[in-house]
Amino acid sequence: MRRPRLDRRLLLESPTRQPDGAGGVIPGWQVLGAHWAEVRFASGTSREGPGVAIARSGFDITVRAAPHGSPARPVPGQRFRDGPRRFAILSVAEADRQGFHLVCACREEVAP
């Protein structure tokens, strides 16, 4: 197995819900920390939405492992941010037998 090239700095974000003062909530994102990562394209599709084309791209993002329960360990429902790009985390698994790295299956959606 090859060693991953962790050459991109990504922010790990978790969803938040803040009261809006009128009985509802405002969804948002909280930065949990930064990870050096390898981002590899895995798949892509395109479809027509209501008046706009939507491109969906799948990526495998590899990061250094963190213990279960650690706030530094990515989990499904969180996302990685790279500037204006957002990668929703769909699943997380150990990338190697030794448990040194995690691979996160992610999805990026872009509506031009």
N, C-alpha and C positions, 0 to 999 in steps of 0.2 A: 504494500500500500504506500502511496506517495504521501509526503508531508504536505499539508495545505499551506498555501501562500497567504498569510494573514496581512494583507497590504491595504485594506480599506477600513477607515474608522467610521463605524456606524453607531448611532445612538439607539439604545433600547428604551422603548416607551411602553407604558401601561395605561389602559383606559381609565378615565376618572369621570365622576358625575358630581357636579356641584349644584347646590340649590340655586334657583334663579330668583328667589324672593317672591314668586307668585304661585308657589305650589308645584312647580315643575323642576326640571333639572337641565343643566347645560352640560353636554358631553364634551370631554376634552382629553388631553394626553399629558402624562407626567413622565419626565425623563428619569430613568432609573440609573443610567450610567452609560459608559461607552465600551464598545468591543472592537477589537481589531479582527477583521473578518476576511474570508475569501468568498466572493460572490460569483456563482457560476450559473449561467443560463441553463434551464432545464427543458422548458417547453413554452409554446405560445399559441394563442388563438386570437381570432378577430371575429366580431359579429356586429351586426347593425342593431342599434338601440333606437328608441324613439327620436328620430332626427339626428342621430350622431353615431359614429362608429366607435365601438369600445374594443380596445386591445387588452388582452389579459396575458401576462407573462408569468411563468413559473421560474423560480430560482431556488437553488440549493445554496444556503449561506452557512458556512462553517466558521465556528468560533471556538475559543478555548473553553473547556468544560468548567462547570461550577457545580458544587454539590446540590442534590435535591433539596428544595426548600430555601435555597439561597436566593436573595433578591437579584443576584447577578445572573441566575440561570434563566434563559428565555423559556417561556411557556406559550402554548397556543392561546390566541386572543390578544397577545401583545404584538408589537410591530418594531421593525428597525427603520430608522430614518437616515437617509443620506442626502443632506441638503433638501431639495424639494421632492425627492423620491421617497415613497413609502412602501415598505414590504410587510404585508400582513403575515404573521407566523401561523401556519396551519398545523405543523407537527414538529416535534423535536425528538431526536434519537442520538445515541452515541455513535460517533463516526468511526471509531476504532476500538479494537478489543481491549486496549489498555484504559480507555475512557479519558484520554487526554483532550479530545475534541468532541463537539456536538455539531450535528448537521440539522439545520432548520429548513424544512420545506416551506417556502414562502410564495406569496402571490403579489404581483404588482399590477394594479389596474390603472390604465391611462385613458382618459376621454379627451381627445384633442378639441 
